[in-house]
Amino acid sequence: MGEVERARTRRGRRGGGRRGRRRRAGGAGPLRGSMALALLAGGLTACGGEGGTPTLTWYTNPDNGGQAKLAAACTQAAGGRYRIKTSVLPNDATQQREQLVRRLAAKDAGLDLMSLDPVFIAEAANAGFLRPFSAAEERQFIQGVFPASVENARWEGKLYAAPFWANTQLLWYRKSAAKKAGVDPAAPDFTWDKLIDAAVRSDTTVAVTGNKYEGYMVWISALMASAGGRIITNPERGSDATVEFDSPAGRQTATIISKLARSRAASPTLSTEIEDPARNTFNGARGGFMINWPYIYAADVADAEAGVIDKSIPADIGWARYPQVTAGQQSRPPLGGISLGIGAYGKRQNEAVEAARCITSEPNMKAYMLGEGNSAARPAVFDDPDIVKQFPMATLIRDSINAAAPRPITPYYPDVSSGVQSKWHPPASVDPGTTPKETDDFIPKVLRDQRLL
């Protein structure tokens, strides 16, 4: 989830850059930011030894070994047709992207499968780095899968990745803090205003991810969607897409962030907090409320058993749907997760499709959810008794993913996200009267290479 975007040397400027650059983002279009740098890296070919059982390499995001276990299980299920080995990517999402891009830009034939953050799928697909699924293959990867996860795995009408696990955020609260504030966070009209006011009354905090990284963009995007807006429209126009922060939804988003950041409900370290530090704030002396991913519940239970946190904390934790921006208007929680992409240059693409089918099967999604705490991309898994036992909030997670809104689906997403972060950070600097308009002026210039990040 977390991502630290950096200032990057940029190449291929409009009107004097790389030949053949198009204004539109269709087809195997231009690479941007660190993708352009990747072309300079070159020489990154895999050690794809032939002979014996063919080996597929699956580049995975870090976890506690769950993907390696699935690789072993699917190797056994393949019956000798192929084996799957895993190669773990860096912890940081931006570094994951950069490593994959270097290999893909070098046409690395040894990159067979990759675990992709949904926000990078359009970028990689647009660059020609991913093998699209055929219509016949597509059916097996989208049937019984959350629609939002499928939407995020498409680009220009084609499916480029197989949804593996989905994710969303919930409102977590200490029951004792909610009682002290006299609120019911699960009420059908519970808003961000009521949340912040409740924390102030109970002298507790609202822990959120306010650092200058992708988690902050997740917060901004979910607020925009919950207010009925979109960060960009017509993304198919690529660098000419329309940015819409200077709108009622954008100003509501800025108002909420500003209100929290300037209130006693803000964590003292709000501007540097990512997911786990936010959890630490929630578990601390002034912890009351938190917006975070479902993994935090299992993490707190494990920490209480290990004596890392007070054993009374898990029993005091309640959960509710992402707060509303406007009372009576259903919220749109953020969408996260991981999907499986197949490298466009791999020599074993048919086998990679079969492996992806095995990995994303319902039983394996269930096993991964139980083992790693990451929500399955198939709603049916949430009705399984084993899942309900381990995740008592399973129904809420499922319903929240069903209502979730993807972040902007565009091949220019890294630039959009970095540009938004640069204008909206730190949270206490956000001004509803100026920040949305400044963002609308800035992002198009970044996309058209008229401004540097």
Buried (B, 14 or more C-beta within 10 A) or exposed (E): BBBBBEEBEBBBEBEEBEEEBEEEBEEEBBBBBBBBBBBEBEEBBBEBEEEEEBBBBBBBBEBEBBBBBBBBBBBEEBEEBBBBEBBBBEEBBBBBBBBBBBBBBBBBBBBBBBBBBBBBBBBBBBBBBBBBBEEEBBEBBBEEBBEBBBBBBBBBEBBBBBBBBBBBBBBBBBEBBBEBBEBBBBEEEBBBBBBBBBBBBBEBBBBBBBBBBBBBBBBBBBBBBBBBBBBBEEBBBBBEBBBBBBBEBBBBBBBBBBBBBEBEBBBEBBBBBBBBBBBBBBBBEBBBBBBBBBBBBBBBBEBBEEEEBEEEBBEBBBBBBBBBBBEEEEBBBBBBBBBBBBBBBBBBBEBBBBBBBBBBBBEBBBBBBBBBBBBBBBBBBBEBEEBEEBBEBBEBBBBBBBBBBBBBBBBBBBBBBBBBBBBBBBBBBBEBEEBBBBBBBBBBEBBBBEBEB
